[in-house]
Structures are given as structure tokens and as C-alpha cells.
Amino acid sequence: MERTDLEQLMTAEGLRLLDSLPPYTNGSNIVRSVAALRKEGYSAALVGAVMTQARLRAKARSKFGEFAERMLFTESGLEQATRLSVAALHAGRFRSAGVTRVADLGCGIGADALALAALDLSVTAVDRDEVTAAIAAYNLAPFPTADVVHGDALTFDLGSVDALYFDPARRTEGHTNTSRITDPADFSPNLDFVFAAARERPTGVKLGPGLDRELLPADAEAQWISVDGQVVETGLWFGAVARPGIHRAALVLRGTERNEMTAAADSDDVEPGPLGGYLYEPDGSVIRARLIGDLARTLGAHLVSAQIAYVTSDTLVETPFASAFRVREVFAYNVSSLKRELRARRIGSLEIKKRGVDVDPAALRPKLALQGPEKATLFITRSEGKHVAILADRLS
């Protein structure tokens, strides 16, 4: 969204028009809606702005639920925004720590600031992009304890608050078609600044789930969060918002369920062994937190192969921290023979997973020429020093 689009939208006419639109749907309905609005005399610029917001509100429901219907977004702001369920957990840490004034530095469209303000904490939300700051101000307008500043985290008076929350910019500037920044030195603010500030007062830092573990500060609690099977962030916590004795955590959110594994450090691995009757694929947060060894011990399981994140046992144990599969058969990995075996079993729907082998599942699938009414999961990996194809049934 450019400033001119925002100016079109942030008028009484623009906001009334946006709120009057029917639920957004793709396809020919959009064309008809645009034509009808133009026929009613609305400008092309205003129609474009409100239709974009209607589309983003529909897309935002997965992150914000019903709150999306009264919020404004940019394309990149929505993509990078914290899910409201996760933001609420962030805010809870600050409330539990007893702080009252928090600066949300790099606030984006204001998701984390919204959660903080909802707990009646005083929050100053700061963003250096003018359009994004204006949208955050609109989204936070219902909360009297929230204030938005168009400014830079590097020049913000950190001493004016009790605690800090950083979401460093990890994409190039702009509101659409941005690209990911891979060098942490180019984050805004950069991690040297963030970590130095974090040692002065209670601080939370939101980073991408693929953060280089060499960058993890020894004095921080590092928590990886997955939502419905997708790892969404690495959270680093310092001072009073960190939990004593915890330096590694994997938080798994599925629907309304919340489960967490915690440890003082990376867990020791378990030894590999023969493939058992059940195979477990750890949740991505458990893998990122390097708690696979602890998980395996709770399951009475061992690794399928060294340095590969599959564990196995002859006993089925329910766990929220891994998906479970019943092993059917094991084949040597050979495409021609695998095609023949799958056809003999009439498998037409196949979930393909791989670890520790140079195989592209998307390229492999058409070579298998799947046919039939049956379904299964295929793991291509290493076991006992060999490349194998494990045919299994998903249990969870």
C-alpha cells in the first residue's frame, strides 16, 4: 500500500465503504463488485484501495479471527504479523513479569502491541515506515493505553519504558513484493543493538524459525513455536520475561491445545537402532530446539539413523510433539521397483517425506505413476547405513 492508497482509504467515505462490503470471495464476484462500485460513482483509486483491504481482511482471519474485520493491513505487514494467539502468549510474559510500560520496536501493523494493550499494559508501538505506523495507529485506536510513534528503534528513548519487544525487520522495505533478508547484520535494528538493549531491561525478540543457532545468546531463553504443524517463529527472552533454568523450549499449538517441551540446554541424542513397528516425525519446533533426544526418551524410542530427525520404536505412544506412523513395509530405495510395489498395493494417494537423502519428492511423484484407491505415507531416508523407502500409515 502506498501513501496515496492510504489517504484514499483513511477517510469517512473510504472506511464506510470498506465496512459495507459483503464477505470477500475470489472469482467473478470481484469483477461484479468493482463494476458496481464504479457505477455508483466511486473513484477507481478508492475502489482499488477498499477491495485490497477486503481481500487482506479475508486472508487475515487465519491469524486474527473476527478481529480482522475491523483492522487494516498491508500485504507484507500481514505476512509478517504475529498470530493473535501467539501474540497473547508474548503479552502474558510481560504481564507476569510485572512490567507496566512496554515499547514494541518494529511494531508492523500492531499485532503484538494489540495483545499488550488488551492486557491493559501501556505500550508504545514504533515503526519507521510512515504507512505502516499509520495503519498500526488505526488498529490500536480502541486501546487507550496504546500509543504509536513513527520513528526508528535506534533513536527511541529506551529508558522511557520498563521493557522492550523487538521484531527486527527481516525483509526489504516496501509493502508488497518484499524479499527476505538473510544476513542478520542487515536486520533493522541489527542484532548487536537488540541484544545490547536486551541486557539492560526485560526484553522479548521475535525472529524467524530458521535463525542460525550460532547467534543464540547464552543468557537467553530460546523458544520455537509451531502453529498447526508450521514453525512460525523463534522467540528470545531476556531478564524477567525469561523463565529461570529454561534455555530451550518447543511450544506446539494445535487448535485450542497447547503443549511445551522445555530444557536447560540442547538435549543429548539417543543412539540409532533398527526400524521398529512405529515411526515418529518430531514437530518442527522440537527439531529446531534440538530436543529430539528428550522426546525419544519419553517415547522409549531411538533414532532411525544418526543425525536424522526420525525416531522409531515397537510401541505406539501418543504425543503432541510428533506425528506417528505405523510401518507397513521397508524397501530398498529404487524408483522402478518402488513404482511396481506401490502399484501392486493400489496406492493412488501418497504423502512423500524425506530426510538425509538427495531426493526431490515433487520430481519423484510423477515417476511413480500412482494408481488406485488406497493411500499411504512414504519415507525416503537412511536406516542401518542404507537408503530405504518406508511405507507407512499416518496415525496422527
Disulfide bonds with the S-S distance in Angstrom:
none
